Amino acid sequence: MPYRVTGLSVLNFGAGWERVPGDEDVAARVMIFMADRRLLFGDRHHSDERECVGSAHAIRRFLTEQIIEAKPGKTLGQRLTLLREAARNFVDRGGSDAADFRHDHLQFGLALGDLRAAFALHLAAIAEEFDLDLEYELARLVFPEDEDETEPTEA
């Protein structure tokens, strides 16, 4: 865990230190936050458009805070920026007050699929880079079950 100097005393030869969160801490916070975002994995219905856009706004705000905490120029910050961009794109596609989604349910489904695909890709990479376990719902997003894969039954 990195530390930074917060103060020096010349005559007593002392220094004050403060613990600075590292990218590992930021990555763990992101995984915890995303594991509670039903927008990323829950069943969505045509009446959920406003709530989904609101959730995407909350994700954007959270990611902005985490980007500030991440080390500049490192892959974590870049991935968080791409996640924030995916959330912004989802919001933009929904239009004001999610009106575009409410009038075009196909557009809502496509935008949601794009958002989830981007999050699956980048969250999987973050989990791999920082050796983080994925909570069940996020693991289902990253590693969706193949409906065609069923255990063969003996006749």
Salt bridges, closest charged atoms under 4 A:
GLU18 OE1 - ARG4 NE 2.69
ASP25 OD2 - ARG19 NH2 3.46
ASP48 OD2 - ARG44 NH2 3.36
GLU49 OE2 - HIS105 ND1 3.27
ASP97 OD2 - ARG50 NE 3.17
ASP97 OD2 - ARG102 NH2 3.47
ASP114 OD2 - ARG93 NH1 2.58
GLU137 OE1 - ARG140 NH1 2.96
